[in-house]
Structure formats: structure tokens, C-alpha cells
Amino acid sequence: MDSFKEKFIAFYDKNRRMPGYKEIMAMTGYKSKNAVYKFINKLVEAGVVSKDANGKLVPRQLFEEVPFLGLVEAGIPSVAEEDTETLSIEDYLIEHKEKTYILEVKGDSMIEEGIREGDFVIVEKKSEPKEGEIVIAEVDGGWTMKYFRKKAGKPYLEPANRKYKPIYPKESFHVAAVVKGVIRKY
């Protein structure tokens, strides 16, 4: 299973998608789709993959936990205390996998919140946000990411960049998701 897991990770890293039945047959040497079907069910039971509503494979535990060593000062230097634990990045960032997806950020309207163009945001489907949450919303036919606010009981969207003005819906407004995390690679 471990050598297959390594092949699975390499395939996913290269193609940015999960392999199909024929590709799994090539990886494993199985000669029939029935054997692959049984193998996939074992992977689901082991928690390596899951299936979405359409039956497509979704990665689960492809990546191992990473050592978590403690805190680092971003202010005045202090003596480091090493406290070795492990941390699953996926478990830390994603609370409800079935409701979660990732979007790439385009634009700079949330720059003062530290969200830059090219970052990835982890979002969770939610139609009833709390005031002040960062949301993915459809407003007057277009999609955007902003703070969810209310004025006199009416919703509006507020950017985190002084260059931009708040957006007050004229015709339609719908919140699709709430931002739960930001990923940036240097």
C-alpha cells in the first residue's frame, strides 16, 4: 500500500487530479476494472481517498503529518523552546471537508487583510455569514471576495483596501461561502 501511496502522490503532484481506473490499473498492475474497484474501496476504508457525490475520487490522507516545533517570535528574539508534536495541515485548515473548496485570489481588494493576488483561499460553503466574516459572494451578477457587513439591516460588501469603495447590491446578492484560511507559497 505504501509504494502505491507514493505513486498516487506523484501522480497527483504531476497532474493535479486523481487517477482514473485505467491509470490505477497501470499503477497497480491489475488486469480488470473490478479489481481496481475493490482496491479503491480498500483505499476509501483506509481513509486514503474518499468519493464525492458524483463518485469521483478525492484525496484524503495523501500527505503525512509535519513536525510542529512550537512558537517563533516575530518581535524581540527569545530563547526557542522545542516542543515536538505533529500537525496535519489538512486537519488544521479544513474543518468540514465536504463543504470546503479552494479558490485562487485575483486582485488586491483584500490586501490590508493580508490576502494578496495569487494566494489561495480555503472557503467553506455557507449562505448565512456572520457580520465581519470574509465571504465569497455574488452581487449583481458578479463574484467577489470581501467582508460581509450590514447597514440598517441591509447587507453590503466592504473591501480591505482603501482604494476601493464598499459594494451595495442593487439587484441581487447571494453569499456562497466564508473564507476559512489563506495559503501563500514563497
N, C-alpha and C positions, 0 to 999 in steps of 0.2 A: 504494500500500500504506500510506503514511504517513497519508493522510486517513482511510482505513478504520481504521487502528490507533487514531486519535484517537476515532472513532465507537465503536469497540469498548470503549475505556477509559471513555468517557462512559456507554455502556450498562451496563457492569459496575459503575461507581460508583453509578449510579442504582438499578439493580435487584438488585445483589449476586448476580448469576448471569451465566452466559454466555448469549448469544443462541441461539435455535433457528434451524432452517433458514429458516422464513418470515421471521423478524426479520432474518436475514442477507440474504435476498432483498430486503427493503425497504431495508436499508442500502446495498447494492451496486448495486441496480437490475437484478440478474439475474432472468430470467424463469422459470428452471427449477431444480428441486432438483438436477439433475445438474450444472449449472454451479456451484451452491453447494458441492456435494460436491467438485468439482475444486478450487475456491477454498480450501476448508477443508484439503484435502491439501497445498496450497501453503503455507498458514499453519503446518501441522504441520512440513513440511520446513524452513521458515524459523525454526522454534523459537518462534513467537509463541504457539501453543497446542499442547496435546497432547490425547490422548484417554485416558480412564480405561478400566478393564476392561469397563465397560458401553457404551463408545463415546461417552460424553458429553465435551464439550469442557472442558478445564481450562486456565486462564490460565497462561502461562509468562512471557514477557518483555514484559508489558504496560507495565511501569514501567521507565524509564531508570535508569541508574546515577546516584548522587547524589555530589557532590563531597565528598571526605574530606580535611579540612584538617589533621588532626593531633590533638594532645592538648590538654586543658584541665585546669588544676589545680582540684581540689575542696578544696584546702587553702590553703596560703600562695600568694598571687598570684605569678606568674612571667612572664617575657617570653615571649610566644607566638611559636612558630616555625611559619610556614605552610609546609606540605608538601603541595601539591595533588596528589591522586590521585582516583580514583573508586572507589566501593564499591557493589556491588549488594546491597541489603538482603536480597533473596530468597536470593542465594547465600550471604550471611553467616549467615542464620538457618536455612536449610534444607539439610541435607546429603543426605538421601535422600527426594526429593520423593514417590516412590511409596509411602513408608511414613509420610508426615507429614500431620498434620491439626491444626486449631486448636480449642481449647475456651475458652469464657468462664468465668472464675472466679466462683463464688458462695460466700460465706462468708469467714471470717477465720482459719482454722486454719493458714495458711502465712504469716501476716503478718510474723513475725520473720525470714523468709527474703526479705522484700520483695515477696511476692506478695499483692496486695490484691484485694478483691472488685471486679469489673468489668474487671480485667486480662484479657488473652488469653494463654494458654499455647500454645506450639508444642510438640507432642508427636510422638514417633516410636514407631511400633508396635514393641514389644519385650516378650517374655514372660519373659526371664531377665535381670533387672536386677542391677546391682552394688549391694552394700550402700552406703547413703548417698545413692543417687540418688533424686530426686523422681519418684514414679510415679503413674500413673492405675491404680487397682486396684479390682476388685470383691471386696468382702469381705462374706460372709454375705448376699448378695443386693443389696447397695447399692454405689454407686460413690463413690469419693473420691480426693483427691489428697493424698499425704503422703510423708514419707521412707520408703524401704524399709529395714528393719532385720531382724536375726536375733538370737535369743537361744536358746542351746542348740540351734542348727541349725534352729529354727522361725522362720518369717517373721512379722513384725508391722509395723504402720504407726505412725510417730511424727509428730505434728503439730509445726509450728514456731510454737506459741502456748502459753504456759504455762497458759492457761485450760483447755486440753484434755488428756485423757489418751491414752496410746497405745492403739491398737486391736489386739487379739489375736483372730485369726479363731477362731470357734467351730465353724462348719460348712464354709464354703467360702472359698477365696482364689485370686484369679487376677490377675496383672499384665497389663494390656493395652498399656501404653505408658510411656515415660520422657519427662519434661519436658526440652526442649532449649533453651527460651528463653521470655522473657516480653515482652509488648508492652503498653505503657501510653501512653495518649494524654492529654495535659493540656488 
